[in-house]
Amino acid sequence: MVATNRRFDPNLQRVRIDDNGTPRRVYVCTRCLKAGKVTKAA
């Protein structure tokens, strides 16, 4: 018997990304950063 349902929350990081040439700060999961789905702003 499991006493409580365990939640697996995404590992979110606040990162500056390049959004059509303009840098923005957004919350991105570490999986997306590692997979290269998001490009970090320099």
C-alpha positions in Angstrom: 0.0 0.0 0.0 1.3 3.4 -0.9 0.4 6.0 1.7 0.6 9.0 -0.6 0.8 9.4 -4.3 4.3 10.6 -5.2 4.6 13.5 -7.7 7.5 13.8 -10.1 7.9 17.5 -10.8 10.1 18.7 -13.7 13.4 20.2 -12.8 12.9 23.8 -13.9 15.7 26.4 -14.2 15.3 30.1 -15.0 17.4 30.6 -18.1 18.0 33.4 -20.6 17.0 32.1 -24.0 17.2 33.6 -27.5 13.6 34.1 -28.7 13.8 35.5 -32.3 16.9 37.5 -31.6 15.6 38.9 -28.3 16.9 37.4 -25.0 14.2 36.4 -22.5 14.2 34.8 -19.1 12.0 31.7 -19.0 11.6 28.6 -16.9 13.0 25.6 -18.9 13.3 22.0 -17.8 16.8 20.5 -17.6 15.8 17.7 -20.0 15.1 20.3 -22.7 18.4 22.1 -22.1 20.3 18.8 -22.3 18.5 17.7 -25.4 19.2 21.0 -27.2 15.6 22.0 -27.6 16.3 25.4 -26.2 19.2 27.7 -27.2 20.7 29.7 -24.4 21.4 33.5 -25.0 25.0 34.5 -24.8 
